[in-house]
Every structure is written in structure tokens, then in C-alpha cells.
Amino acid sequence: MTIIQRQAGDGGAGSTGTPSREKAAGGPRAPRPWGRWLVLILAAALAFWGWRHYRQPDHATTTADQAAGTTAKGGQRGERETTAPVGIATVAPADLHVTINALGTVTPLATVTVVSQISGYLQEVGFKEGQNVKKGDFLAQIDPRPYEALKAQYEGQLAHDQGLLAQAKADDTRYQTLLKQNSIAAQTAQNQKYVVQQYEGTVRSDQAQIDAQSLNITYARITSPIEGRIGLRLVDPGNYVQAGSSSGIAVITQMQPISVLFSVPEDALAKILPKIREGAKLEAVAYDRANVKKLATGAVSVLDNQVDTTTGMVKLRANFSNEDETLFPNQFVNIHLMVSVLKDALAAPLAAVQHGAPGDYAYVVVDGKAAVRVLKLGQTDGDQVQILSGLAAGDQVVVDGADRLREGAEVRVVAGGGKDADGKRP
């Protein structure tokens, strides 16, 4: 009884006592049904995680084994990729031309400005612009009628003066007869001789004036003084042209043969002068402005007599037949002047020469590996260069693929400059 009262007192004055009776009568409650499912799900998740955790090492081992197998299969290919493909050429003796390169200007051997030698109206033009003309071809006609009229006038004056001369000579003959008979004074006979001389001078003057007008009439018909190409017409028919006008009627330029004026450094005289003194014809080859296309081949004809003190250069003239007219007046060209030939000089392709810290060098293929050879170079002739030291005849030098090489690198010789023999790139 005492215990029951204490528990009721714990419930407080307002307690009904019901919770204490339920607790004493039924004990703890049973769990609800959905809680069991939650426990099962959590257990399944933990089991799956454990399976994955303990299974992972085996998976990693398998992946590593597969990677190792792949590497083993591709080992030969990777080894091939480290071998550099190169193109090679063989060093051998060759004849090299010693040349001097210079910039020149195409200069005609003759350029004529057609100028009228008389004044008058231009009646006719007998050429087409840009036409090739020969010496003596008709070019223009000046009105000749004023000069023909003057010629007729002087011819009349000549006839008059010739009559006076004839009369003076007849008088002189008669005076000489009378002088022998002492029928006339000697002074009178002598004076008559002087009169004859005066009329003779007058006749010669008249004849000279006639010849001058005949020449003017000839000048009225203008013909070409040289063979060449005529340029643009500077005066149209119907215009009055003045004798000796600076503008002229047209300009004729000789095209065949033609020359090139070019300059070389004064240091080159040591190579040129001995050849010229020997009477040798130095070959000059003209290339276009880009120095790529060969235009014509000629020979040096003139060496200037002094060095230009302002530039240190000396001028030369080379003549070219120019049959196909590839050289055009005032065109800029590159001249390759050949002064000598090096017979059987050791030569290598210029593409094999590399430049770097050692200086000039080249890669040589020896037993499938690249070896560096330091070079001393000489004369260059086109795509060939003279080898003074560093290489020997028969050496195989790399001309393609040198940028991928180093000393001792393994190389694989391919055909076609970086292609295999079957035409496929590595």
C-alpha cells in the first residue's frame, strides 16, 4: 500500500492514474511491421557494398594485365616509331661552275628617236605602234611641196647665172685675142677674168641651194635608220612638226641583239681580269627578277675602265642574241657570270648542309645511325656545294628529315624524300 501511494503521488495531483495501470498490466509495445522491411534493406545494402569492396582488387589486377598485354602487342610498333625516316644522297665528284651573281638592267645596243629634219605638216604615218621595222622601212611623210617650189626657184636662178657665166667666158676669150693684138688694155682683159670667176661662184651657189632643197625633199620621206621595234606614236597626221623637235615622231629600239649592263664588286676583278686578258669569252646567263627562270645565255663584251668610288662596283656589258625576245629593254634581271669551272670537285647537295652551333655540318648515315660531320664549304653551284673537308666520296648524307635527328639516332632510309619504297608515308 505504501508503494502504490508513492507512485500515485509521483503522478501529481491532477493525474488520473491510467498510464500506471497500462504499464503495469501490458508491459512494452511490439514493433510495427514496416520497421522489419527497413532493417532488411539496410542489411542487403551492406552486403552488396562488402561484395564490391572485396571484389575490386581482382578487377584492378585484370585491367593491369590487359594493359600490359596491349603494350606487349604494340611494342614492335612503338620501337618503329622511334626510328626516324630520312632521305639520303651520295657525295661524289662533279664539275662545279665558279659564278659571280649580279643584278643587271637590259639595255638596247641602239635606241633612236625618230625626229623630222625639216618643218612641215605631217601628211602620213606608215607604221603601226609596236611594229617591228627594218632599216629603210617607210615611217612618215612630211609635206614636200614648199621645198619643191624652192628647188624650182633655185633652178631658175641657176639657169640665169649660167647664162651670165657663159657670156663672161665669151668676153674673156675675145679680150685675150685683142690683148695679143695690142688692141685692148691688159687691165681690161684681166678684169674680165675676175668677172668669169664671180659668175662661176654664183653658179656653184645656185647649185648648192638646189641640192639643199633636193635633200629637204628627201627628208620629207622619213625611213627607219635601224632595225628594231617601234614604240607608241608621238605625233598624229595633220600636225605641224618642227625640225629637230625633242619629242620626235616615235622611238625605235633595237631588240636583236641586246645587252645587259650589270655591276660586280671590285674584289671580283681578280677573277675576271685574267680571263679577259686571255681573250676568253665569259659566259653570262640571265635569269628573271625572281632568280628562278633562265631567260638567255650570252657573253661579256665590255669591261668598264674604272671602279665607281661611291659604290665600289665596276660595270660590265654582256651581249645576248635575244632571238626569242625574252629580254626586254629596261627589264631587271639577275646575271650569273661564270668565270671558271672546278673539275671533279667533291660535291654534296646543298639541302644536306645544316647550320648550328658547330657551324656548317651534315648528318651521315653509318650502319643505320646518324652521325654529325662538321663541314668546310667552298664554291656553290646551284643546288650543289663544294666540300673542302668533313666528307668523303661515297658518304651518304641526309637531305630530308634532318630536323628529327640527333647524334647516334637510328634512321630508316626511305624513298621519295620521306616516303617508303611503296609510296606510303611512315
C-alpha positions in Angstrom: 0.0 0.0 0.0 2.7 2.3 0.7 4.4 1.8 -2.7 1.2 2.4 -4.6 0.6 5.6 -2.9 4.1 6.8 -3.7 3.6 6.1 -7.4 0.3 7.9 -7.4 2.0 10.8 -5.7 4.5 10.9 -8.5 1.7 11.4 -10.9 0.8 14.6 -9.4 -2.4 15.9 -8.0 -4.2 16.1 -11.4 -3.2 12.5 -12.5 -5.9 10.0 -13.2 -3.6 7.0 -12.7 -4.4 5.4 -16.1 -0.8 5.2 -17.5 0.5 3.4 -14.5 -2.2 0.8 -14.7 -1.5 0.2 -18.5 2.2 -0.1 -17.9 1.6 -2.5 -15.1 -0.9 -4.5 -17.0 0.6 -4.9 -20.6 4.4 -4.1 -20.4 6.3 -2.8 -23.5 4.7 -2.4 -27.0 5.6 -4.7 -30.0 7.4 -3.2 -33.1 5.3 -2.2 -36.1 5.6 -4.3 -39.5 7.3 -1.7 -41.8 10.3 -1.5 -39.5 11.3 -5.1 -40.4 11.5 -4.1 -44.1 13.8 -1.2 -43.4 16.2 -3.5 -41.5 16.2 -6.0 -44.4 17.0 -3.3 -47.0 19.9 -1.9 -44.9 21.3 -5.4 -44.5 21.2 -6.0 -48.2 22.9 -2.7 -49.0 25.7 -3.5 -46.5 26.2 -7.0 -48.1 26.4 -5.6 -51.6 29.0 -3.0 -50.5 31.1 -5.6 -48.9 31.0 -7.8 -52.0 32.2 -4.8 -54.2 34.9 -3.9 -51.7 36.4 -7.4 -51.6 36.0 -7.9 -55.4 37.8 -4.7 -56.6 41.5 -5.9 -56.2 40.7 -8.8 -58.6 39.3 -6.3 -61.2 42.2 -3.9 -60.9 44.6 -6.8 -61.5 42.7 -7.9 -64.6 42.8 -4.3 -66.0 46.5 -4.1 -65.4 47.1 -7.4 -67.1 45.1 -6.2 -70.1 47.1 -3.0 -70.4 50.3 -4.9 -70.1 49.2 -7.3 -72.8 48.3 -4.4 -75.1 51.7 -2.8 -74.5 53.4 -6.1 -75.3 51.5 -6.4 -78.6 52.3 -2.8 -79.6 56.0 -3.0 -78.6 57.3 -3.5 -82.1 55.2 -0.6 -83.4 56.5 1.8 -80.7 60.0 0.7 -81.4 59.5 1.5 -85.1 58.1 4.9 -84.3 61.4 5.9 -82.6 63.3 5.2 -85.9 63.4 8.4 -88.0 62.7 8.1 -91.7 65.2 10.1 -93.8 66.1 10.7 -97.5 69.7 10.5 -98.4 72.1 11.4 -101.3 75.6 10.3 -102.1 78.6 12.6 -102.0 80.5 12.3 -105.3 82.9 14.4 -107.5 81.4 16.8 -110.0 82.2 19.8 -112.2 81.2 23.0 -110.4 80.9 26.3 -112.0 82.5 29.3 -110.3 80.0 32.1 -110.8 79.5 35.7 -109.7 75.9 36.8 -109.2 74.9 40.4 -110.0 71.8 42.4 -110.7 71.6 44.0 -114.2 69.4 46.0 -116.5 68.5 45.1 -120.1 69.9 47.9 -122.3 69.4 48.1 -126.1 72.5 48.5 -128.2 70.7 51.2 -130.2 67.7 53.4 -129.4 66.6 56.0 -132.0 64.1 58.8 -131.5 62.7 59.5 -135.0 62.8 63.3 -135.4 61.9 65.2 -138.5 64.8 67.1 -140.1 62.5 69.6 -141.8 59.5 71.6 -140.7 56.1 71.0 -142.2 52.8 69.2 -142.0 52.8 65.5 -141.2 50.8 64.1 -144.1 51.1 60.3 -143.4 52.3 57.8 -140.9 53.4 54.5 -142.3 53.8 52.3 -139.2 51.7 50.7 -136.5 52.5 51.1 -132.9 54.6 48.2 -131.6 55.6 47.1 -135.1 58.9 45.5 -135.9 60.6 47.5 -138.6 63.7 47.0 -140.7 66.3 49.6 -141.8 64.9 51.7 -144.6 61.2 51.0 -144.0 58.8 53.9 -144.6 57.7 55.6 -141.4 56.2 59.1 -142.1 55.7 61.7 -144.9 56.2 65.4 -144.4 54.6 67.8 -147.0 57.4 68.3 -149.5 55.7 71.0 -151.7 57.3 74.1 -150.1 60.7 72.6 -150.7 59.9 71.5 -154.3 58.9 75.1 -155.0 62.2 76.5 -153.6 64.1 74.0 -155.6 62.4 75.2 -158.8 63.2 78.8 -157.9 66.9 78.0 -157.4 67.0 76.0 -160.6 65.7 79.2 -162.5 68.3 81.3 -160.7 71.0 78.8 -161.7 69.9 78.9 -165.4 70.2 82.7 -165.3 73.6 82.7 -163.7 74.8 80.0 -166.0 73.9 82.4 -168.9 75.9 85.2 -167.4 78.8 82.9 -166.8 78.8 81.8 -170.5 78.7 85.4 -171.6 81.5 86.3 -169.3 83.6 83.5 -170.7 83.0 84.5 -174.3 84.1 88.1 -173.5 87.2 86.8 -171.7 88.1 84.8 -174.9 87.6 87.8 -177.1 89.6 90.1 -174.7 92.5 87.7 -174.7 92.6 87.8 -178.6 92.5 91.6 -178.6 95.3 91.6 -175.9 97.5 89.6 -178.2 96.9 92.2 -181.0 97.5 95.1 -178.5 94.0 96.3 -179.3 92.9 96.4 -175.6 94.4 97.3 -172.4 95.9 94.5 -170.3 93.9 95.7 -167.3 90.6 95.2 -169.1 91.5 91.7 -170.1 92.5 90.9 -166.5 89.3 92.3 -165.1 87.2 90.1 -167.4 88.9 87.0 -165.9 87.7 88.1 -162.5 84.2 88.5 -163.8 84.2 84.9 -165.0 85.3 83.7 -161.6 82.5 85.7 -159.9 79.8 84.1 -162.2 81.4 80.7 -161.6 80.9 81.2 -157.8 77.3 82.3 -158.3 76.5 79.2 -160.4 78.1 76.9 -157.7 76.0 78.7 -155.0 72.8 78.2 -157.0 73.6 74.6 -157.5 74.2 74.2 -153.7 70.8 75.7 -153.0 69.2 73.3 -155.4 71.0 70.3 -153.7 69.8 71.6 -150.3 66.2 71.6 -151.4 66.6 68.2 -153.0 67.9 66.9 -149.6 64.9 68.5 -147.8 62.6 66.8 -150.2 64.4 63.5 -149.3 64.0 64.3 -145.6 60.3 64.8 -146.2 60.0 61.0 -146.5 61.2 59.5 -143.2 62.5 56.0 -143.1 63.8 53.8 -140.3 67.5 54.2 -139.6 67.8 50.9 -137.7 66.1 47.5 -137.3 64.0 47.2 -134.2 60.6 47.6 -132.6 58.9 51.0 -132.9 57.0 52.3 -129.9 54.0 54.5 -129.4 53.2 57.2 -132.0 54.0 60.6 -130.5 52.5 62.8 -133.3 49.3 62.3 -135.3 49.0 63.0 -139.0 47.9 66.6 -139.7 50.1 68.2 -137.1 52.8 70.7 -137.9 56.2 69.3 -136.9 59.3 71.4 -136.2 62.7 70.4 -137.4 64.8 69.0 -134.5 61.8 68.7 -132.1 62.9 66.8 -129.0 59.7 64.8 -128.7 60.0 63.3 -132.2 57.5 61.1 -134.0 58.3 57.7 -132.4 61.1 55.8 -130.8 62.7 52.7 -132.3 64.6 50.2 -130.0 66.9 47.5 -131.3 65.8 44.2 -129.9 68.3 41.8 -131.5 71.0 41.6 -130.4 70.5 43.3 -127.0 72.8 43.8 -124.0 72.6 43.8 -120.2 74.5 46.2 -118.0 75.5 44.9 -114.6 77.9 45.7 -111.8 80.2 43.4 -109.8 82.3 44.2 -106.6 85.8 45.4 -107.3 87.1 42.3 -105.4 85.7 40.2 -108.3 88.2 41.8 -110.7 90.9 39.3 -109.6 88.8 36.5 -111.2 87.6 38.5 -114.2 90.6 40.4 -115.5 92.9 37.4 -116.1 90.2 35.8 -118.3 89.6 38.9 -120.3 93.3 39.4 -120.8 93.5 35.9 -122.2 90.7 36.8 -124.6 88.3 34.4 -123.1 84.6 34.9 -123.6 83.0 34.9 -120.1 79.6 33.3 -120.2 76.7 35.3 -118.7 73.4 33.7 -118.0 70.3 36.0 -117.4 67.6 34.9 -115.0 64.3 36.6 -114.3 63.8 39.0 -111.4 62.9 36.1 -109.0 66.2 34.4 -110.0 64.2 31.3 -110.9 63.6 31.1 -114.7 66.5 31.1 -117.1 66.0 33.7 -119.8 69.0 33.8 -122.1 72.7 33.0 -122.4 75.3 35.5 -123.7 78.9 36.6 -123.3 80.7 39.6 -121.7 81.7 42.1 -124.4 82.9 45.1 -122.4 84.5 45.8 -119.0 84.4 49.4 -117.8 87.6 51.3 -117.4 87.1 52.4 -113.8 85.6 51.5 -110.4 82.8 53.6 -109.1 84.2 55.2 -106.0 80.8 55.7 -104.4 79.7 52.1 -104.6 83.0 50.1 -105.1 81.5 48.4 -108.1 82.6 48.1 -111.7 80.3 47.8 -114.7 80.2 45.1 -117.4 78.2 44.7 -120.6 77.0 41.3 -121.8 75.5 40.8 -125.2 72.7 38.4 -126.0 71.3 37.3 -129.4 67.7 37.6 -127.9 66.2 35.7 -130.9 63.1 34.9 -129.0 63.0 38.4 -127.4 62.8 37.1 -123.8 64.9 40.1 -122.8 63.0 43.4 -122.8 64.6 46.9 -122.6 64.9 48.3 -119.1 64.0 44.9 -117.6 65.7 43.9 -114.3 67.4 40.6 -114.5 69.8 38.5 -112.4 73.2 37.7 -114.1 75.2 34.6 -113.3 78.7 35.3 -114.6 80.7 32.1 -115.0 84.4 32.7 -114.5 85.8 29.2 -114.2 85.0 25.5 -113.7 86.2 23.3 -110.9 86.8 19.9 -112.4 86.0 16.8 -110.3 85.3 18.8 -107.2 83.9 16.9 -104.2 80.2 18.0 -104.1 77.2 17.4 -102.0 73.6 18.6 -102.2 73.0 22.0 -100.6 70.0 20.5 -98.8 72.3 18.3 -96.7 74.1 21.3 -95.1 72.8 22.3 -91.7 73.8 25.4 -89.7 74.1 25.5 -85.9 76.5 25.7 -83.0 79.2 23.6 -84.7 79.0 25.8 -87.7 78.2 24.1 -91.1 77.5 20.4 -90.6 75.7 17.4 -92.1 74.3 14.1 -90.9 75.9 11.0 -92.4 74.2 7.6 -92.3 76.6 5.0 -90.9 75.3 1.5 -90.1 71.7 2.7 -89.8 72.6 5.5 -87.4 73.0 9.3 -87.9 76.5 10.8 -87.3 77.3 14.5 -87.3 80.1 15.7 -89.6 81.4 19.3 -89.3 82.0 20.7 -92.8 84.2 23.3 -94.5 82.4 24.5 -97.7 83.7 26.0 -100.9 82.0 27.1 -104.1 78.2 26.8 -104.5 76.8 25.9 -107.9 73.0 25.8 -108.0 71.9 23.1 -105.6 75.4 21.6 -105.2 78.1 22.8 -102.9 81.8 22.1 -102.8 83.1 20.1 -99.8 86.6 21.1 -98.7 86.6 18.9 -95.6 84.3 16.8 -93.5 83.0 14.4 -96.0 84.5 11.8 -98.4 83.3 10.4 -101.8 80.6 7.8 -101.3 79.3 9.2 -98.0 75.5 9.1 -97.7 74.3 12.4 -96.3 70.8 13.1 -95.1 68.9 15.6 -97.4 65.4 15.1 -96.0 64.3 14.6 -92.3 67.4 16.1 -90.7 65.3 18.2 -88.4 64.3 15.0 -86.5 67.8 13.7 -86.0 70.5 13.8 -83.3 73.9 12.2 -82.9 73.6 8.4 -82.8 69.9 8.4 -83.7 68.6 5.3 -85.5 67.4 6.1 -89.0 65.5 4.4 -91.7 66.2 5.3 -95.4 63.0 5.9 -97.3 62.4 6.7 -101.0 61.0 9.9 -102.4 62.1 12.2 -99.6 60.2 10.9 -96.5 58.2 8.1 -98.2 58.6 4.4 -98.2 59.5 2.5 -101.3 55.8 1.7 -101.8 55.0 5.4 -101.8 53.3 5.5 -98.4 54.4 7.7 -95.6 55.6 6.0 -92.4 
